[in-house]
Amino acid sequence: MFQNSMKDIQEKEVAYKALMEENGRKLLPVLFATFKIASMYEANNNRYIEQATKLREILSRIFADESDFSITTKGGYFFISDVRIRTDRDLDTAMTYFIERWQAIGISGFMFNRGLDPRELDKFIFLLSSLEPSETADEAFHSLKERLNQLQVEKVIPVRVTDADNSVKKTDGDKESIKANARKTFFQAVNVVRDTLTQSRSSNSVNISKTKRVVQELINRLIEDEAAVMELTALRSFDDYTYVHSVNVCVLSLILGHHLGLDRKMLSNLGVGALLHDIGKTKLPVELINKPDSFDEFDWAQMRKHPVFGIKALYKTRATDETTVRASAPIFEHHIALDGSGYPDLPNKRRPSLFARIVAIADTYNAMTSGRVYHRKRHLPDEAITSMTNRIDKSFDPLLLKVFINTLGIYPVGSVVTLSSNEIAIVSRNNPDDLERPEVKIIANSEGMIEINEVKVIDLSKDSDIKVTKIIDDDKYNIDVASYIDIG
């Protein structure tokens, strides 16, 4: 199903980029012409109908190969699903129009999903051609999303301007908005997992479209501010462990995939597989999943069936497309070790796919640092990394694990640490240029815990007098990391 070598992936990537650029060069001028005509004529006018037909034909050709794609701008360049479109005179007018128009309404472009019907497309075109900019880009973006919801346009999703597109320094209000959006998307993903697993348990069906949409939103949030989303993986809600774990594994997998250079399409497919990696557990007894004691031999025999159950659940969906096919690999293989051991027990040992190797790392790390199911004793982040490193070559891909460790940093976001100043802090952001000096939130001094409204954020890379001395167990000191996440 998957070619396991990076060479095969790279060759496919070259062909994919060439095809996507060709599609983008055809789409941009037609999309531009459709907007211009919509600003002058009604939807029932023959000129608009003729132009809209051309647009639908191009979209149909793209959707024949893609379940979804995006058209966005970044740094003055245009991209179709993260593939850069070369500029030339034929596209100058269209590109200039979109850059100016989209910046005015707080977006960098749009995501289009397969199944976009003509009426929904018309609503989108006429809304964009007539929408007036608000006072701020943030207001404009939220106004646009609200109008699209009112018009029931669900298969065209605005993509917010990313950090790289913002030339001005973020204000405190911007940072708060980014954190709020990250939190909203994270818990939206938790709800989607809850609904999806509940639906799978009761009706043997899976809503892949809803899953893909929330993965796209997670990707948007990660591109906007990786640390804001990474911080949320430190949450440990035992009541919702199964759902939060699935989202954490998805987030960690997407971050690793992004740092490996996977494009948006591959990230989307990876994210769906990661989010649904444990869907097979819906076919196991609830009392087994929530069993507080150690598993006996019979329990393990049952538990080892969940990857097979997961594949069966996935393929009972009504729509089987590229995403479901690619998502099947991590669902089936995430407990197969690098040397072919693990489960399911296959007659012919094989190296698991790239996506499965990524999800296996994210799944193991989050399970160990959460202290649930397979790892009753919770490990501190550095302990988990040490344990995983000791199993390198046998269980985990050495290259992927190395990238994962570099991505997490020496002190992963959400870790509780002691400082040389005798203060206690929570790591809120890593400094790529000096992993030993992250940004932290000071939550306690030598006299005890600080009031939450007095918590301060400091960047240790700019304060040479203070350094991290060690990671500590927040449970041991009764520190609720979740209460500090929205600070700073």
Buried (B, 14 or more C-beta within 10 A) or exposed (E): EBEBEEEEBEEEBEEBBEBBBEBBBBBBBBBBBBBBBBEEBEEEEEEBBEBBEBBBEBBEEBBEEBBBBBBBBBEEEBBBBBBBBEEEEEBEBBBEBBBEBBBBBBBBBBBBBBEBEEEBBBBBBBBBBEBEBBEEBBEBBBBBBEBBEEBEBBBBBBBBBBEEBEEEEEEEEBEBBBBEBBBEBBBBBBBBBBBBBEBBBEEEEBBBBBBBBBBBBBBBBBBBBBBBBBBBBBBBEEEBBBBBBBBBBBBBBBBBBBBBEBBBBBBBBBBBBBBBBBBBBBBBEEEBBEBEEEBEEEBEEBBBBBBBBBBEBBEEBEEEBEBBBBBBBBBBBBBBBBEBEBBBEEEEEEBBBBBBBBBBBBBBBBBBBBBBBEBEEBBBBBBBBEBBEEEBEEBBBEEBBEBBBBBBBBBBBBBBBBBEBEBBBBBBBBBEEEBEBBBBBBBBBEEEBBEEEEBEBBEBBEEEEBEBEEBBEBBEEEBEBEEBBEBB
